Amino acid sequence: MKRKDKALYLCIMFITTAAFAASHTFFRDSGDLFLEISSDGRVIQNLDLKKIAPGTSILLREGGGTNELLVSGDLAGSAGLTGSARSVRMISADCPGGDCLKIAPLKSGRGTIVCLPHKLVIKLRANGKRESDDAVDAVTY
């Protein structure tokens, strides 16, 4: 390898490492996560995950059926759990098929669990932010 090639590879590695570090430092969620539970298009509960103890189950009787959510804490840090160290998953549902049970636990402000037969939508939102119904996702020409 030539000397200039090595310098180029080192520069690329440095820029990649700096970009990775910056993305994890500046674009990280603040840790305030809210659990939004909607039924048939209307919000029925909006819960702060900091105020829910790990291991708490939430029973939902909506849409003609029963679903149960489990809020669990991260096993890595048991002392001083924050909202960002929590996860939410569906542990039981009496809907046919049980597709909502197969969805991975929600761990960030961008996750969604949907139970179509019961018309339930469970979302984690960072800092309690809500997407506007008028917001534009994409524009095509």
N, C-alpha and C positions, 0 to 999 in steps of 0.2 A: 504494500500500500504506500502511496505517496504521502508526503508530509501534508499537502493541501487537502487530500482526502480525509486524513485523520482529523484535521482541524474542522472540516465541514461536518463530519459525523459528531464531533464533540459539540459544535454549535447547535446542531439539530437536537441532540440529546438534552442540552441545557435548556433550550427553548421549550421543548416538550415537558420537561420536569417543572419549569417555572409556570407554564400554563396549567398543568395539573394542580400544582400547589395553590395557584391563584383561584382556580375554580372551586376548590374545597374550602378556601378561606373566605372568599367574598360572596359566593353564590350559595352558601349554606342556609338552610332554614334556621330561624331563631330558636326553635324548640317548642314554640307554642302551637300545639296541635289541637284542633277541634273536631269532634266527631259529629257529622251532620247526617241525620236519619230522615229520609223522605219517604212518603207513602203516596202513591198516585199523584205525584207532581207537587205535593205540598210538604214543607218541612214540618216534621212532628217533634223532633228533638234536636238540640244543638248543645253538645256537651264538651266541656273543657277536659282534656285527658289528664291534666295535672291534678284535677280534683277527683279523679276516679282511681281507687286503689287497684294495684295489680291483682289479677285473679278474680276481678269482679265480672259477673255475667249480667248481661242486659237482655231481658225477655221482651220480645216484640210480638204483639198480637194485632197484626194489621193485614188487610187484604184477604180476610177469610182464612188465615193460617197463623202458625206460630213459628217464629225464628228466634234463635238465641245467639248473641254475640259474646265473645270473651275478650276482655282487655287484659293483656298480659305484659309483664315487665321484661326487660332485656336481662338475660342470665349473666351477662358480663358485668353489669354494674347494679348490684342490689341496693347499695346505699345511695340515697339521694336521687331517686329516679326522677327524671324530667319527662316532659311530654314527648321529646324526641326519642326516648329510650323505650317507648311503649309500642305495642302492636295490637291490632284488632283483627279478629277472625271470626267467621261464622262457624259455630260448633254443632248446631242442630237446626234442622228445618223439616217441616212435614210436607214440603212440596214434592210433586213427582219429579223424579230425575235427580234432584239434589245437586244441580250444577253450582249453586251458590256455595256449597260446602267444599267444592274443589278449588276455589279461588284462593290464591296465596294470601297470607296475612298482610294487612295494610301496615306499612311502616313509615311512610312519608306523606307529605301533603298532597300527593298526586294519585292516590289510589282510590279504587271504587269496587264495591261488592254489589252485585245486582241479583235480586231474586225476582224473576219475571212473573211467575204464577201469583206471588203475593204483592207485586208492584212495589217492592222495596228497593231503595237505593241508599247505600251506606257509603259516605265519603269522608276522607280525612282531609282537612283543610289547614294549611299553615296560616297562623296568625288570625284565624277566623275569617279570612278573605273569601268573598263570594264572587263567583263569576257572574258578570252582568248578562242578562238575557239579550241585551242589545249589542254585546261585544261581537266583533267580527273575527272569526277563526281564520279565514283565508279568503282571498279574492282571486277569481280566475277571469280571464278575458277570452 
